[in-house]
Amino acid sequence: MSNYIAFYDLDHTIIASSSGTLIVKDLYKRGMLPLSSLINGTLLSFLYRLGIINTQSLIAKWVKRLQGMEAKTIEHYSELFFEETVKHYIHPQAIESIYMHKTKGASIVLLSASLDFICKPVMKYLHFDDVLCTELEVNNGYYTGAIKGNYCYGKEKLNRAIQFCISRNVDITSAYYYADAVADIPVLEAVGFPQCVNPQPALLKRARLEGWPVHRW
């Protein structure tokens, strides 16, 4: 049994960008999205980074586009996308941090709002023990265009983290959470060791108020 759990967010924490922005750019490069979608996606990512909007409604729209697509096809694309793009955005400091916690006997868990097919290659490459993220609904090997369960964002992240700790018989107050966004505050408040990585302006303000450690990766 692990000594404690170290949770990590993905976007702007493990990687130096938004996985959503990267995938929009990649699909545009492959001729699968028009320029207007690239511009819109980049703008929305910027507004989210400032803490002006959340991504729940945007994710629902994107997921609906996957309806009828074979899950294996998307999984194959996600592995290619990771190798060609995402892999190169991983912060070296994130790798060092993960290794440090592993040597101390921690369970390393990816806790992200990103979609499962984006998170799984990251989990595999960085040798995470588990992943808690937004899962897509699959029926007979094909995407239904819906999210399975709840969108792993905000308070839902906290619910997932709590349930995971209970299932492992680990106290959440012994856990770490590395994250960058205001939406991550519920989990940051709950864990014993909140860690703010490249925080959004509003999270930086809260971190200073609470005395939470701030990392610049």
Backbone as a chain_set.jsonl record, in Angstrom:
{"seq": "MSNYIAFYDLDHTIIASSSGTLIVKDLYKRGMLPLSSLINGTLLSFLYRLGIINTQSLIAKWVKRLQGMEAKTIEHYSELFFEETVKHYIHPQAIESIYMHKTKGASIVLLSASLDFICKPVMKYLHFDDVLCTELEVNNGYYTGAIKGNYCYGKEKLNRAIQFCISRNVDITSAYYYADAVADIPVLEAVGFPQCVNPQPALLKRARLEGWPVHRW", "coords": {"N": [[0.838, -1.195, 0.0], [0.468, 2.281, -0.746], [2.263, 5.08, 0.652], [1.219, 7.619, 0.539], [-0.76, 9.808, -1.6], [-0.067, 11.423, -4.659], [-1.516, 13.733, -6.548], [-1.856, 14.929, -9.887], [-2.565, 17.583, -12.082], [-3.16, 18.044, -15.627], [-3.1, 19.96, -17.986], [-1.163, 22.867, -18.459], [0.253, 22.229, -16.248], [1.492, 19.539, -15.939], [2.035, 19.58, -18.649], [3.138, 22.194, -20.868], [1.017, 23.697, -21.934], [-2.373, 23.796, -23.203], [-4.082, 20.798, -23.574], [-6.32, 20.655, -25.144], [-6.099, 22.89, -26.86], [-3.784, 22.145, -28.212], [-4.653, 19.859, -29.576], [-6.582, 20.883, -31.291], [-4.987, 22.489, -32.921], [-3.434, 20.482, -34.057], [-5.306, 18.957, -35.488], [-6.097, 20.872, -37.318], [-3.711, 21.209, -38.729], [-3.595, 18.757, -39.955], [-5.543, 19.048, -41.796], [-8.128, 18.617, -40.99], [-9.727, 20.371, -39.697], [-11.225, 23.623, -40.082], [-9.726, 26.927, -40.576], [-11.131, 28.817, -39.08], [-12.05, 27.372, -36.877], [-9.653, 26.825, -35.617], [-8.807, 29.404, -34.844], [-10.932, 30.138, -33.168], [-10.768, 28.146, -31.195], [-8.249, 28.704, -30.079], [-8.683, 31.259, -29.026], [-10.69, 30.738, -27.099], [-9.278, 29.094, -25.375], [-7.434, 30.911, -24.369], [-9.128, 32.674, -22.977], [-10.106, 30.93, -21.05], [-7.752, 30.411, -19.672], [-7.38, 32.819, -18.421], [-9.311, 32.628, -16.583], [-11.862, 33.375, -17.183], [-13.856, 31.926, -18.515], [-15.405, 28.633, -18.274], [-14.876, 25.216, -19.271], [-16.851, 23.301, -19.674], [-19.277, 23.326, -21.288], [-18.102, 23.605, -23.759], [-16.593, 21.284, -24.038], [-18.644, 19.38, -24.131], [-19.789, 19.948, -26.616], [-17.676, 19.311, -28.347], [-17.333, 16.612, -27.818], [-19.699, 15.57, -28.797], [-19.239, 15.639, -31.498], [-17.814, 13.388, -31.945], [-19.505, 11.302, -32.129], [-20.443, 8.122, -33.279], [-17.955, 7.46, -34.215], [-15.267, 5.111, -34.392], [-13.898, 3.784, -31.462], [-11.331, 2.648, -31.326], [-10.028, 3.845, -33.467], [-9.781, 6.524, -32.656], [-8.228, 6.132, -30.385], [-5.865, 5.187, -31.525], [-5.141, 7.469, -32.966], [-4.734, 9.197, -30.795], [-2.44, 8.204, -29.58], [-0.558, 8.69, -31.55], [-0.77, 11.47, -31.677], [0.139, 12.101, -29.118], [2.849, 11.21, -29.208], [3.898, 12.776, -31.297], [3.321, 15.391, -30.588], [2.224, 16.185, -27.831], [4.067, 14.997, -26.049], [6.372, 16.524, -26.296], [5.825, 18.782, -24.907], [5.943, 18.339, -22.249], [6.822, 19.295, -19.009], [10.12, 19.29, -17.765], [10.48, 19.575, -15.031], [8.15, 18.527, -14.026], [8.448, 15.811, -14.491], [10.609, 15.329, -12.808], [9.428, 15.898, -10.327], [7.408, 13.936, -10.173], [9.003, 11.627, -10.147], [10.364, 12.032, -7.735], [8.28, 11.808, -5.832], [7.536, 9.176, -6.303], [9.794, 7.771, -5.435], [9.493, 8.101, -2.774], [7.479, 6.455, -2.143], [4.887, 7.048, -2.923], [1.586, 6.888, -4.438], [0.987, 7.745, -7.739], [-1.171, 9.851, -9.352], [-3.033, 10.87, -12.129], [-5.064, 13.603, -12.369], [-7.447, 15.039, -14.039], [-9.371, 17.272, -16.147], [-9.32, 16.724, -18.759], [-9.971, 14.694, -21.708], [-10.303, 11.1, -21.738], [-8.886, 9.699, -23.799], [-6.838, 11.401, -24.341], [-5.492, 11.59, -21.938], [-4.608, 8.96, -21.285], [-2.276, 8.097, -22.855], [-0.39, 9.834, -21.724], [-0.409, 9.028, -19.069], [0.624, 6.438, -19.358], [3.202, 6.926, -20.429], [4.476, 8.45, -18.425], [4.352, 6.752, -16.336], [2.226, 6.71, -14.454], [0.203, 5.658, -11.689], [-2.529, 5.594, -11.754], [-5.473, 7.04, -13.317], [-7.73, 9.747, -13.248], [-10.228, 11.156, -14.928], [-12.074, 12.889, -17.562], [-14.32, 10.777, -18.98], [-15.243, 9.134, -22.009], [-18.296, 7.985, -23.406], [-18.805, 4.755, -24.606], [-20.225, 2.512, -26.917], [-20.543, -0.702, -27.984], [-18.02, -0.501, -29.142], [-17.987, 1.976, -30.36], [-18.096, 5.565, -30.209], [-20.605, 7.302, -28.423], [-21.115, 9.953, -28.424], [-21.461, 11.205, -26.073], [-20.625, 12.08, -22.656], [-19.306, 9.873, -20.249], [-20.69, 9.455, -17.18], [-19.895, 12.142, -14.954], [-18.502, 15.322, -15.92], [-15.134, 15.775, -15.366], [-14.326, 18.071, -13.521], [-13.69, 20.973, -11.529], [-15.686, 20.78, -8.674], [-16.305, 18.146, -9.152], [-13.86, 16.986, -9.626], [-12.878, 17.019, -7.032], [-14.693, 15.252, -5.808], [-13.98, 12.884, -7.143], [-11.316, 12.62, -6.287], [-11.628, 12.311, -3.511], [-13.136, 9.91, -3.365], [-11.31, 8.184, -4.531], [-9.21, 8.228, -2.676], [-10.527, 7.131, -0.458], [-11.045, 4.565, -1.452], [-8.496, 3.566, -1.49], [-7.83, 3.569, 1.084], [-6.54, 5.793, 2.172], [-5.784, 8.842, 3.721], [-7.027, 11.92, 2.618], [-5.903, 14.246, 3.489], [-3.265, 13.748, 3.618], [-2.416, 13.902, 1.099], [-0.963, 15.224, -1.98], [-1.518, 17.853, -4.367], [-0.953, 18.956, -7.544], [-1.535, 21.731, -9.463], [-2.991, 24.22, -11.708], [-5.206, 25.932, -12.031], [-8.073, 28.052, -11.207], [-10.365, 26.548, -11.002], [-9.433, 24.307, -9.789], [-9.314, 24.732, -7.112], [-11.155, 23.561, -5.143], [-10.046, 20.949, -4.76], [-7.435, 21.597, -4.061], [-7.878, 22.859, -1.639], [-8.701, 20.728, -0.115], [-6.689, 18.755, 0.028], [-3.717, 17.909, 1.934], [-1.348, 19.006, 1.095], [-1.246, 21.338, -0.946], [-0.205, 22.37, -4.186], [0.706, 24.877, -6.296], [1.068, 25.266, -9.676], [2.495, 27.189, -12.166], [0.342, 29.138, -11.883], [-2.983, 30.39, -12.698], [-3.889, 33.892, -12.767], [-5.883, 34.5, -10.757], [-5.718, 32.249, -9.132], [-3.109, 32.435, -8.271], [-3.278, 34.678, -6.659], [-4.916, 33.648, -4.629], [-3.255, 31.63, -3.694], [-1.132, 33.071, -2.59], [-2.489, 34.299, -0.517], [-3.227, 32.111, 1.043], [-0.821, 30.954, 1.536], [0.111, 28.889, -0.012], [2.439, 26.778, -1.707], [4.123, 27.931, -4.653], [4.983, 27.028, -7.889], [7.162, 27.475, -10.649], [7.235, 26.142, -13.585]], "CA": [[0.0, 0.0, 0.0], [1.266, 3.498, -0.842], [2.335, 5.929, 1.837], [0.318, 8.751, 0.302], [-1.095, 9.982, -3.012], [0.274, 12.695, -5.295], [-2.366, 13.998, -7.707], [-1.332, 15.932, -10.82], [-3.366, 18.081, -13.192], [-2.431, 17.89, -16.887], [-2.878, 21.193, -18.752], [-0.413, 23.953, -17.817], [0.876, 21.703, -15.035], [2.457, 18.578, -16.484], [2.432, 20.074, -19.973], [3.222, 23.649, -20.97], [-0.027, 24.17, -22.835], [-3.657, 23.128, -23.032], [-4.198, 19.66, -24.491], [-7.388, 20.997, -26.086], [-5.516, 23.783, -27.868], [-2.839, 21.366, -29.015], [-5.347, 18.932, -30.468], [-7.214, 21.702, -32.33], [-3.907, 22.848, -33.857], [-3.015, 19.276, -34.757], [-6.348, 18.612, -36.455], [-6.017, 21.884, -38.386], [-2.514, 20.87, -39.506], [-3.914, 17.568, -40.746], [-6.616, 19.388, -42.725], [-9.389, 18.073, -40.488], [-10.492, 21.479, -39.127], [-11.005, 24.876, -40.802], [-8.986, 27.975, -39.871], [-12.028, 29.469, -38.117], [-12.067, 26.545, -35.666], [-8.36, 27.025, -34.971], [-8.828, 30.727, -34.207], [-11.912, 30.084, -32.081], [-10.223, 27.293, -30.14], [-7.148, 29.424, -29.444], [-9.283, 32.345, -28.237], [-11.376, 30.165, -25.943], [-8.239, 28.625, -24.46], [-6.88, 32.113, -23.73], [-10.13, 33.159, -22.016], [-10.112, 29.977, -19.935], [-6.512, 30.602, -18.919], [-7.578, 34.013, -17.603], [-10.334, 32.326, -15.592], [-13.103, 34.061, -17.579], [-14.858, 30.932, -18.882], [-15.057, 27.236, -18.011], [-14.865, 24.45, -20.524], [-17.811, 22.201, -19.675], [-20.152, 23.359, -22.46], [-17.255, 23.418, -24.941], [-16.261, 19.864, -24.105], [-19.855, 18.661, -24.55], [-19.94, 20.145, -28.064], [-16.626, 18.563, -29.031], [-17.605, 15.186, -27.644], [-20.815, 15.216, -29.685], [-18.684, 15.456, -32.84], [-17.21, 12.051, -32.033], [-20.567, 10.293, -32.222], [-20.36, 7.193, -34.401], [-16.569, 7.137, -34.564], [-14.767, 3.917, -33.721], [-13.008, 4.13, -30.349], [-9.963, 2.218, -31.652], [-9.455, 4.835, -34.382], [-9.408, 7.678, -31.838], [-7.126, 5.715, -29.514], [-4.663, 5.161, -32.364], [-4.785, 8.865, -33.221], [-4.264, 9.811, -29.549], [-1.056, 7.764, -29.374], [0.228, 9.433, -32.537], [-0.819, 12.86, -31.215], [1.019, 12.216, -27.952], [4.238, 11.048, -29.618], [4.327, 13.85, -32.184], [3.058, 16.734, -30.055], [2.114, 16.355, -26.378], [5.304, 14.543, -25.404], [7.381, 17.583, -26.346], [5.388, 19.881, -24.044], [6.033, 17.928, -20.841], [7.822, 20.021, -18.226], [11.123, 18.444, -17.089], [10.253, 19.655, -13.581], [7.051, 17.614, -13.703], [9.047, 14.474, -14.444], [11.415, 15.278, -11.582], [8.502, 15.869, -9.198], [6.788, 12.608, -10.159], [10.033, 10.67, -9.72], [10.624, 12.279, -6.317], [7.195, 11.223, -5.039], [7.6, 7.717, -6.45], [10.867, 7.244, -4.585], [9.017, 8.188, -1.39], [6.43, 5.459, -1.966], [3.55, 7.578, -3.214], [0.834, 6.53, -5.639], [0.945, 8.924, -8.598], [-2.469, 9.809, -10.031], [-3.377, 11.979, -13.012], [-6.422, 14.094, -12.067], [-7.583, 16.05, -15.094], [-10.647, 17.415, -16.848], [-9.112, 16.318, -20.152], [-10.622, 13.454, -22.126], [-9.527, 9.891, -21.44], [-7.961, 9.278, -24.846], [-5.679, 12.287, -24.25], [-4.784, 11.314, -20.679], [-4.027, 7.621, -21.164], [-0.874, 8.018, -23.302], [0.425, 10.555, -20.743], [-0.33, 8.125, -17.922], [1.521, 5.335, -19.714], [4.563, 7.423, -20.638], [5.042, 8.929, -17.169], [4.214, 5.666, -15.359], [1.26, 6.989, -13.394], [-0.462, 4.467, -11.155], [-3.955, 5.624, -12.107], [-5.929, 8.288, -13.923], [-9.101, 10.18, -13.011], [-10.405, 12.18, -15.956], [-13.371, 12.861, -18.231], [-14.409, 9.576, -19.804], [-16.22, 9.145, -23.097], [-19.184, 6.826, -23.437], [-18.592, 3.879, -25.766], [-21.213, 1.445, -27.06], [-20.151, -1.635, -29.049], [-16.789, -0.076, -29.784], [-18.154, 3.279, -31.012], [-18.467, 6.656, -29.321], [-22.025, 7.693, -28.498], [-21.212, 11.409, -28.481], [-21.778, 11.682, -24.732], [-19.647, 11.847, -21.597], [-19.683, 8.828, -19.299], [-20.682, 10.035, -15.843], [-19.78, 13.597, -14.875], [-17.31, 16.005, -16.406], [-14.169, 15.793, -14.26], [-13.948, 19.486, -13.446], [-14.154, 21.655, -10.334], [-16.079, 19.955, -7.532], [-16.279, 16.74, -9.548], [-12.486, 16.54, -9.37], [-12.794, 16.76, -5.598], [-15.433, 14.008, -5.558], [-13.162, 11.764, -7.627], [-10.141, 12.496, -5.421], [-12.083, 11.776, -2.224], [-13.502, 8.5, -3.545], [-10.084, 7.427, -4.8], [-8.503, 8.092, -1.399], [-11.286, 6.179, 0.357], [-10.841, 3.222, -2.011], [-7.115, 3.146, -1.196], [-7.669, 3.695, 2.538], [-5.544, 6.841, 2.387], [-6.376, 10.116, 4.136], [-6.772, 12.951, 1.611], [-5.078, 15.305, 4.076], [-1.852, 13.39, 3.432], [-2.179, 13.943, -0.344], [-0.49, 16.404, -2.701], [-2.172, 18.098, -5.654], [-0.262, 19.946, -8.365], [-2.532, 22.236, -10.412], [-2.764, 25.605, -12.145], [-6.414, 26.711, -12.312], [-9.042, 28.407, -10.175], [-11.303, 25.421, -10.893], [-8.793, 23.267, -8.986], [-9.303, 25.14, -5.708], [-11.778, 22.586, -4.233], [-9.099, 19.878, -4.424], [-6.296, 22.22, -3.376], [-8.305, 23.109, -0.259], [-8.945, 19.464, 0.592], [-5.457, 17.993, 0.28], [-2.842, 18.48, 2.948], [-0.183, 19.659, 0.502], [-1.58, 21.955, -2.235], [0.946, 22.872, -4.931], [0.225, 25.653, -7.439], [2.066, 25.252, -10.746], [2.173, 28.169, -13.212], [-1.073, 29.41, -11.616], [-3.773, 31.481, -13.259], [-3.793, 35.067, -11.884], [-6.758, 34.403, -9.588], [-5.196, 31.205, -8.253], [-1.887, 32.979, -7.677], [-3.736, 35.556, -5.575], [-5.384, 32.781, -3.542], [-2.082, 30.93, -3.169], [-0.416, 34.013, -1.731], [-3.32, 34.504, 0.663], [-3.227, 30.882, 1.844], [0.537, 30.485, 1.786], [0.36, 27.673, -0.767], [3.647, 26.843, -2.539], [3.941, 28.25, -6.073], [6.092, 26.52, -8.706], [7.241, 27.974, -12.031], [7.825, 25.09, -14.404]], "C": [[0.876, 1.25, 0.0], [1.228, 4.288, 0.457], [1.357, 7.095, 1.744], [0.065, 8.857, -1.2], [-0.663, 11.368, -3.479], [-0.561, 12.816, -6.567], [-1.722, 15.087, -8.569], [-2.395, 16.302, -11.85], [-2.528, 17.924, -14.471], [-2.084, 19.225, -17.542], [-2.212, 22.278, -17.922], [0.214, 23.524, -16.49], [1.939, 20.684, -15.457], [2.956, 19.049, -17.843], [2.325, 21.596, -20.029], [2.215, 24.217, -21.962], [-1.346, 23.527, -22.429], [-3.738, 21.987, -24.04], [-5.281, 19.923, -25.538], [-6.886, 21.884, -27.211], [-4.58, 23.021, -28.789], [-3.559, 20.456, -30.007], [-6.072, 19.679, -31.586], [-6.172, 22.084, -33.382], [-3.475, 21.649, -34.689], [-4.024, 18.883, -35.833], [-6.381, 19.6, -37.621], [-4.852, 21.558, -39.32], [-2.776, 19.684, -40.428], [-5.05, 17.799, -41.743], [-7.985, 18.894, -42.293], [-10.267, 19.134, -39.815], [-10.221, 22.743, -39.942], [-10.255, 25.888, -39.94], [-9.849, 28.639, -38.799], [-12.082, 28.697, -36.796], [-10.762, 26.691, -34.891], [-8.343, 28.346, -34.209], [-9.757, 30.728, -33.001], [-11.38, 29.278, -30.898], [-9.11, 27.974, -29.371], [-7.663, 30.535, -28.547], [-9.937, 31.814, -26.971], [-10.372, 29.66, -24.905], [-7.633, 29.799, -23.692], [-7.831, 32.643, -22.659], [-10.219, 32.233, -20.81], [-8.897, 30.185, -19.046], [-6.61, 31.818, -18.0], [-8.635, 33.793, -16.525], [-11.678, 32.95, -15.919], [-14.216, 33.074, -17.921], [-14.43, 29.553, -18.379], [-15.291, 26.445, -19.293], [-15.961, 23.403, -20.644], [-18.691, 22.174, -20.92], [-19.349, 23.126, -23.74], [-16.91, 21.952, -25.136], [-17.453, 19.06, -24.616], [-20.054, 18.764, -26.063], [-18.915, 19.329, -28.839], [-16.884, 17.059, -28.966], [-18.716, 14.73, -28.591], [-20.323, 14.963, -31.113], [-18.101, 14.056, -33.043], [-18.248, 10.942, -32.188], [-20.422, 9.439, -33.483], [-18.948, 6.815, -34.809], [-16.101, 5.924, -33.77], [-13.739, 4.311, -32.665], [-11.562, 3.775, -30.668], [-9.264, 3.225, -32.562], [-8.959, 6.05, -33.601], [-8.234, 7.332, -30.926], [-5.811, 5.671, -30.284], [-4.196, 6.582, -32.647], [-4.178, 9.498, -31.974], [-2.812, 9.426, -29.257], [-0.109, 8.507, -30.315], [0.348, 10.894, -32.115], [0.118, 13.063, -30.03], [2.483, 12.191, -28.382], [4.746, 12.248, -30.422], [4.222, 15.233, -31.557], [3.158, 16.823, -28.535], [3.415, 16.051, -25.643], [6.343, 15.659, -25.294], [7.024, 18.787, -25.471], [5.489, 19.535, -22.561], [7.161, 18.692, -20.139], [8.827, 19.043, -17.607], [10.915, 18.429, -15.574], [9.126, 18.738, -13.135], [7.577, 16.191, -13.574], [9.853, 14.302, -13.156], [10.525, 15.144, -10.343], [7.855, 14.494, -9.056], [7.776, 11.562, -9.649], [10.312, 10.8, -8.222], [9.558, 11.629, -5.449], [7.197, 9.697, -5.133], [8.657, 7.107, -5.528], [10.478, 7.275, -3.114], [7.848, 7.235, -1.125], [5.02, 5.927, -2.227], [2.91, 6.884, -4.409], [0.689, 7.813, -6.452], [-0.307, 8.843, -9.463], [-2.682, 11.064, -10.863], [-4.829, 12.349, -12.756], [-6.691, 15.278, -12.973], [-8.991, 16.091, -15.674], [-10.535, 16.945, -18.297], [-9.733, 14.957, -20.435], [-9.694, 12.25, -21.956], [-8.529, 9.511, -22.525], [-6.735, 10.192, -24.927], [-4.827, 11.918, -23.04], [-4.043, 9.981, -20.659], [-2.601, 7.495, -21.71], [0.085, 8.736, -22.344], [0.659, 9.666, -19.525], [0.686, 7.012, -18.182], [2.972, 5.797, -19.79], [5.24, 7.816, -19.329], [4.874, 7.927, -16.021], [3.346, 6.056, -14.155], [0.621, 5.68, -12.941], [-1.936, 4.421, -11.537], [-4.285, 6.959, -12.75], [-7.401, 8.511, -13.595], [-9.332, 11.346, -13.966], [-11.816, 12.106, -16.532], [-13.399, 11.693, -19.206], [-15.505, 9.7, -20.862], [-17.028, 7.853, -23.097], [-18.99, 6.054, -24.742], [-19.638, 2.777, -25.761], [-20.838, 0.579, -28.254], [-18.952, -1.136, -29.848], [-16.851, 1.276, -30.468], [-18.575, 4.347, -30.003], [-19.931, 7.042, -29.527], [-22.192, 9.2, -28.656], [-21.546, 12.018, -27.13], [-20.628, 11.377, -23.775], [-20.177, 10.773, -20.663], [-19.573, 9.398, -17.885], [-20.581, 11.546, -15.904], [-18.466, 14.102, -15.454], [-16.364, 16.209, -15.229], [-13.551, 17.187, -14.109], [-14.468, 20.083, -12.151], [-14.456, 20.707, -9.186], [-16.103, 18.47, -7.873], [-14.869, 16.166, -9.379], [-12.318, 16.183, -7.899], [-13.498, 15.459, -5.244], [-14.602, 12.795, -5.964], [-11.963, 11.526, -6.707], [-10.509, 11.876, -4.077], [-12.38, 10.29, -2.338], [-12.267, 7.638, -3.795], [-9.321, 7.185, -3.499], [-9.2, 7.081, -0.494], [-11.033, 4.754, -0.121], [-9.454, 2.669, -1.711], [-6.805, 3.217, 0.299], [-6.548, 4.679, 2.895], [-6.269, 8.139, 2.738], [-6.019, 11.202, 3.12], [-5.914, 14.08, 2.166], [-3.584, 14.969, 4.032], [-1.45, 13.525, 1.961], [-1.625, 15.284, -0.825], [-1.389, 16.598, -3.918], [-1.454, 19.237, -6.353], [-1.231, 20.427, -9.448], [-2.333, 23.727, -10.673], [-3.991, 26.504, -12.124], [-7.288, 26.989, -11.094], [-10.013, 27.248, -9.936], [-10.741, 24.289, -10.037], [-8.803, 23.576, -7.487], [-10.005, 24.149, -4.775], [-10.839, 21.457, -3.813], [-7.911, 20.45, -3.652], [-6.623, 22.504, -1.909], [-8.386, 21.822, 0.555], [-7.672, 18.698, 0.923], [-4.611, 18.676, 1.344], [-1.706, 19.297, 2.388], [-0.514, 20.216, -0.891], [-0.341, 22.565, -2.878], [0.445, 23.588, -6.183], [1.338, 25.778, -8.481], [1.637, 26.216, -11.852], [0.724, 28.655, -13.072], [-1.692, 30.548, -12.419], [-3.702, 32.659, -12.29], [-4.644, 34.959, -10.616], [-6.286, 33.334, -8.607], [-3.92, 31.683, -7.572], [-2.239, 33.876, -6.489], [-4.168, 34.737, -4.366], [-4.201, 32.066, -2.879], [-1.298, 31.821, -2.213], [-1.165, 34.246, -0.425], [-3.233, 33.315, 1.617], [-1.826, 30.402, 2.226], [0.848, 29.174, 1.08], [1.638, 27.828, -1.605], [3.309, 27.107, -4.0], [5.191, 27.806, -6.828], [6.022, 27.128, -10.11], [7.992, 26.938, -12.859], [7.899, 25.538, -15.856]], "O": [[1.911, 1.282, 0.667], [0.292, 4.18, 1.249], [0.753, 7.501, 2.737], [0.616, 8.081, -1.981], [-0.869, 12.361, -2.781], [-0.34, 12.093, -7.538], [-1.127, 16.035, -8.057], [-3.046, 15.426, -12.421], [-1.32, 17.697, -14.397], [-0.911, 19.582, -17.643], [-2.649, 22.573, -16.809], [0.652, 24.364, -15.705], [3.137, 20.941, -15.342], [4.141, 18.936, -18.156], [1.519, 22.201, -19.322], [2.537, 25.117, -22.737], [-1.42, 22.806, -21.435], [-3.489, 22.189, -25.229], [-5.175, 19.469, -26.678], [-7.208, 21.66, -28.378], [-4.584, 23.228, -30.003], [-3.12, 20.304, -31.147], [-6.17, 19.174, -32.704], [-6.436, 22.013, -34.582], [-3.184, 21.78, -35.878], [-3.648, 18.522, -36.948], [-6.656, 19.223, -38.761], [-4.985, 21.622, -40.542], [-2.249, 19.616, -41.538], [-5.47, 16.879, -42.443], [-8.895, 18.765, -43.112], [-11.396, 18.853, -39.413], [-9.112, 22.925, -40.444], [-10.161, 25.728, -38.723], [-9.351, 28.985, -37.728], [-12.153, 29.298, -35.724], [-10.76, 26.682, -33.66], [-7.911, 28.396, -33.058], [-9.414, 31.255, -31.943], [-11.527, 29.681, -29.745], [-9.026, 27.843, -28.15], [-7.156, 30.739, -27.444], [-9.759, 32.378, -25.892], [-10.596, 29.788, -23.701], [-7.354, 29.687, -22.498], [-7.4, 33.015, -21.567], [-10.388, 32.692, -19.68], [-8.998, 30.142, -17.82], [-5.998, 31.848, -16.932], [-8.84, 34.647, -15.662], [-12.545, 33.051, -15.05], [-15.387, 33.344, -17.653], [-13.255, 29.324, -18.092], [-15.839, 26.96, -20.268], [-15.996, 22.677, -21.637], [-18.843, 21.125, -21.547], [-19.849, 22.525, -24.691], [-16.93, 21.441, -26.256], [-17.289, 18.16, -25.44], [-20.438, 17.792, -26.713], [-19.238, 18.726, -29.863], [-16.676, 16.337, -29.941], [-18.664, 13.621, -29.123], [-20.914, 14.173, -31.849], [-17.921, 13.604, -34.174], [-17.894, 9.775, -32.358], [-20.296, 9.954, -34.594], [-18.76, 5.944, -35.659], [-16.491, 5.736, -32.618], [-12.818, 5.079, -32.943], [-10.654, 4.527, -30.316], [-8.056, 3.437, -32.45], [-7.86, 6.548, -33.846], [-7.343, 8.157, -30.721], [-4.768, 6.068, -29.765], [-3.002, 6.873, -32.578], [-3.212, 10.255, -32.074], [-2.046, 10.24, -28.742], [0.993, 8.898, -29.93], [1.426, 11.485, -32.184], [0.811, 14.077, -29.948], [3.268, 13.047, -27.973], [5.884, 12.682, -30.247], [4.947, 16.148, -31.946], [4.069, 17.461, -28.007], [3.805, 16.771, -24.724], [7.095, 15.728, -24.322], [7.83, 19.703, -25.313], [5.154, 20.358, -21.71], [8.297, 18.727, -20.612], [8.42, 18.062, -16.984], [11.14, 17.414, -14.915], [9.133, 18.231, -12.014], [7.199, 15.459, -12.66], [9.784, 13.262, -12.502], [10.827, 14.377, -9.429], [7.765, 13.953, -7.954], [7.429, 10.717, -8.824], [10.477, 9.798, -7.527], [9.873, 10.979, -4.452], [6.894, 9.01, -4.158], [8.437, 6.06, -4.92], [11.061, 6.561, -2.298], [7.296, 7.209, -0.025], [4.059, 5.284, -1.806], [3.602, 6.36, -5.282], [0.31, 8.852, -5.911], [-0.487, 7.886, -10.216], [-2.533, 12.182, -10.37], [-5.723, 11.516, -12.904], [-6.224, 16.388, -12.716], [-9.706, 15.088, -15.691], [-11.547, 16.786, -18.98], [-9.988, 14.172, -19.522], [-8.471, 12.371, -22.022], [-7.433, 9.045, -22.213], [-5.715, 9.817, -25.505], [-3.598, 11.931, -23.106], [-2.963, 9.884, -20.077], [-1.777, 6.836, -21.076], [1.226, 8.311, -22.167], [1.776, 9.565, -19.018], [1.504, 6.692, -17.32], [3.868, 5.129, -19.272], [6.427, 7.553, -19.135], [5.214, 8.223, -14.876], [3.683, 5.773, -13.006], [0.514, 4.724, -13.71], [-2.525, 3.344, -11.634], [-3.479, 7.889, -12.73], [-8.211, 7.586, -13.656], [-8.708, 12.398, -13.832], [-12.653, 11.347, -16.044], [-12.599, 11.63, -20.14], [-16.555, 10.297, -20.624], [-16.505, 6.773, -22.824], [-19.01, 6.627, -25.831], [-19.909, 2.176, -24.721], [-20.814, 1.05, -29.392], [-18.874, -1.322, -31.062], [-15.876, 1.694, -31.093], [-19.317, 4.067, -29.061], [-20.424, 7.1, -30.653], [-23.28, 9.676, -28.984], [-21.876, 13.2, -27.04], [-19.776, 10.531, -24.049], [-21.361, 10.765, -20.325], [-18.487, 9.779, -17.448], [-21.129, 12.167, -16.816], [-17.459, 13.394, -15.47], [-16.762, 16.762, -14.203], [-12.415, 17.435, -14.515], [-15.568, 19.745, -11.713], [-13.599, 19.928, -8.771], [-15.942, 17.627, -6.99], [-14.708, 14.997, -9.029], [-11.696, 15.176, -7.56], [-12.973, 14.654, -4.475], [-14.525, 11.808, -5.233], [-11.632, 10.385, -6.385], [-9.79, 11.019, -3.565], [-11.932, 9.498, -1.509], [-12.189, 6.501, -3.329], [-8.845, 6.078, -3.247], [-8.544, 6.271, 0.16], [-10.832, 3.846, 0.686], [-9.255, 1.455, -1.681], [-5.679, 2.963, 0.728], [-5.733, 4.432, 3.784], [-7.268, 8.484, 2.106], [-4.846, 11.387, 2.796], [-5.266, 14.798, 1.403], [-2.744, 15.803, 4.367], [-0.293, 13.295, 1.608], [-1.79, 16.321, -0.181], [-1.953, 15.637, -4.442], [-1.356, 20.344, -5.823], [-1.697, 19.629, -10.261], [-1.601, 24.405, -9.952], [-3.85, 27.725, -12.192], [-7.25, 26.268, -10.097], [-10.429, 27.001, -8.804], [-11.486, 23.409, -9.607], [-8.347, 22.761, -6.685], [-9.491, 23.907, -3.683], [-10.832, 21.052, -2.651], [-7.442, 19.839, -2.692], [-5.755, 22.404, -1.042], [-8.165, 21.828, 1.766], [-7.58, 18.064, 1.974], [-4.77, 19.866, 1.618], [-1.151, 20.163, 3.065], [-0.113, 19.637, -1.901], [0.472, 23.198, -2.204], [-0.177, 22.963, -7.042], [2.407, 26.324, -8.205], [0.548, 26.081, -12.411], [-0.041, 28.593, -14.035], [-1.029, 31.524, -12.769], [-3.475, 32.45, -11.098], [-4.178, 35.288, -9.526], [-6.434, 33.489, -7.394], [-3.683, 31.36, -6.408], [-1.58, 33.836, -5.449], [-3.84, 35.07, -3.227], [-4.157, 31.919, -1.658], [-0.855, 31.374, -1.154], [-0.558, 34.375, 0.638], [-3.174, 33.483, 2.835], [-1.66, 29.563, 3.111], [1.731, 28.429, 1.504], [1.888, 28.902, -2.152], [2.331, 26.575, -4.525], [6.311, 28.159, -6.459], [4.94, 27.272, -10.678], [9.221, 26.871, -12.834], [8.369, 24.788, -16.711]]}, "num_chains": 1, "name": "protein.A"}
